[in-house]
Amino acid sequence: MNSATDGFPLEGAPRVPFLPTAGAPRSSASRMIADALRSAIVDGTLAPGAPLRQDAIARHFSVSAIPVREALRQLESEGWAKVEVHKGATVAPLSADEAREIYEIRSALESLALGLAIPKHSAASLREVTKLCKAAEREPDPSLYVARNEAFHTSLYAPAGRPQLCEMITNLHRRGERYLRLKFGFPEYKGESDHEHVALLDAVRRRDIAAAQALVAAHLIGTGELIYRFLTERATTEAESASARKPRAKRGRLSTRIPGSTPADEPATRTQPSDIDG
């Protein structure tokens, strides 16, 4: 990876909480850096397209380039970063297609996990799910809501006893975190989503597997479609605005006529003697 990418947002800036200086062992440094950068991307501090300079990140964390490279490779594999030869790493752009696909896959996997988990839920696990559902509903902060929403969904599937399935779901939650933040641009949808969580929890309590699976599938597909429409419409608007800002070329044929000459397709006008003599 190239470390010459310019403009990392923290270059010359004071230390801030979302990227703490590293005092961690080398074995965990790359994980800590990846987690910190991921959090900064989720909360919008590192915007899509922002450069991720290896040298600046290494200085900020007081580490060598090795854990930084490992962290950026991890973020690239998870879809958070984009790495180009001779250009370095940047924050991956938001993609309408990716957002929709993430939620489509989540719908299938979480429906499966929920069906396996419901028969194994206990009174204690249901109390925990209820507590997490209420915490997500009351949370106004987008960054904290993302974490509370994941905790609620994870607690629904935990009794399934399928660690690989749950790991796949967790990875998809991570991939979708910054897309989930977009729904805070639709205050009415946040309330609708909370109501869907309550209905889903009620079906789980009733041990109604079919209803719960249908609810979680509709909930996730609906979120994906909403984000897809929003990003598609935003991209269209931005493209139209950029087109409107471009100077328009003048219509018609460009003239290459030399001053004082007569165009080849125009008849020459002779000067009559009477015009001179008066």
Secondary structure, 3 states (H helix, E strand, C coil): CCCCCCCCCCCCCCCCCCCCCCCCCHHHHHHHHHHHHHHHHHCCCCCCCCEECHHHHHHHHCCCHHHHHHHHHHHHHCCCEEEECCCEEEECCCCHHHHHHHHHHHHHHHHHHHHHHHHHCCHHHHHHHHHHHHHHHHCCCHHHHHHHHHHHHHHHHHHHCCHHHHHHHHHHHHHHHHHHHHHHHCHHHHHHHHHHHHHHHHHHHCCCHHHHHHHHHHHHHHHHHHHHHHHHHHHHHHHHHHHHHCCCCCCCCCCCCCCCCCCCCCCCCCCCHHHHHC
